[in-house]
Each structure stands twice: as C-alpha cells, then as structure tokens.
Amino acid sequence: MKRIALTENAHYATPEIHFDKTKEKGHPFAYHVYGTAIITTTVDCTRGTYEFDSVKIVNDYGKSMSEGIDLGQAEGALAQGIGWMTMEKLRITMMGNYYQMRYPLIKFQISFQYLKKWKLFL
C-alpha cells in the first residue's frame, strides 16, 4: 500500500511590517481588530466572592475569513482576561505598570458555565 502525506506546509511573509522603537513610528501590525466588552458582576465583600451576572462583547473583525475562528478568538480573550483579572497575582512596577514575569503563570481557569448570561456580536 502506498503512503500518502496528509500534511501541508506554507510560509507567508506579511508585507510592510516594521516599527522603529527609538522613533516610536512604523506599521507593526497587518490588521487591527476593534472591540469592547461590558461585564456585570456581583461582589460580596464580606465573603470575598463574586459572580459574573452578564457579559456582552462586540468585536469588529472587518471582512471575516472564518466566523468560527473569530468566535473562538473572542471567547479565548474573554477567558484569558477574566482569568488574569480574577486569579493572577498581579505584579505592578514602580511606574504603576502591570507585568507578568513568565507566561506559564498565566491562568485560563474559567468555564463558561459560570457565566449566567453572555452574548458575543461579531
């Protein structure tokens, strides 16, 4: 029986990407995505607990190549953002900026079952 390769390889060079850090000028991205989110929570300060009451996200991806991928990216960003803001030990520099030393410390521990109501608009 003859074996057939089921993989494919390709390389893409994004055009016109450059950024001069010294001048803070350039074109560092090939595309931009705009969006916003509103998250309503209930915080119990006595017990130190919180609940997510609702989440509404609006993202403008422009002409989408795949709505499924866009949806997955937005859901992943929500999970990462909530995990970062609720479970991380936030480190702050003397200048007041947030920083994270290592990516393995980032936690993505959120389940959408804990969200009472959420909507995503692409």
ABEGO torsion letter per residue (X at the ends): XBBBBABBBBBBBBBGBBBBAAAGBEBABABBBBBBBBBBBBBBAAAGBBBBABBBBBBBAEBBABAAAAAAAAAAAAAAAAAAAAABBBBBBAAGBBBBABAAABBABBBAAABABBBBBX
